[in-house]
């Protein structure tokens, strides 16, 4: 995938496109845990100069999407069980609150959109497509949480998703799912019923169950 510069592009525009591409790849599990990323390798892969690569990696390290060793080696996160449990606890606290705040604005069009995304999620499971599964799963949650109108909370949630992306890919491979988890259907049912306690419970179960399998 090339991100070749156009004559009108500034360095910052190339950097921004590269940053968003790498961020998406990390979040959606396209890179394995502990995968090394080099300036030269990324520049060659995307057809860009070293400057936007350096800035994109620096930004992703600051967000926790990538790790940098004392020697300057950059890798995707390789999480310990303790770190997985910590991030699962953050999701369990934060995401039910986002869902609760979204509930008063969960009109029919939103629920219909969530059902469409969930169908795509089920199709990814049927195809054993781990990246598509993670992408549609996070799209489901983000689409709901945007209705919470709580951008600071959502930004924190996305930072956690970034740290978990490669690990979620490893989890998917370990569990070898052949059917989608049931919690999205529970979330949809709670939204339709206006059931705030049920919504919180379903979201909490959805965001923690798989991670507990991995940490266990």
VENSULLIN-V591328 format. One record per run of one state. SS is the DSSP state (A for helix, B for strand, O for the rest). FROM is the first residue (numbers start at 1). LEN is the number of residues. Records with the same first field share a line. If there is no record, write none. Layout:
SS = FROM-LEN, FROM-LEN
This chain:
O = 1-10, 28-8, 38-1, 47-3, 64-2, 69-5, 77-4, 104-4, 127-3, 147-4, 176-7, 194-2, 216-1
A = 11-17, 39-8, 50-14, 81-23, 108-19, 130-17, 151-25, 183-11, 196-20
B = 36-2, 66-3, 74-3
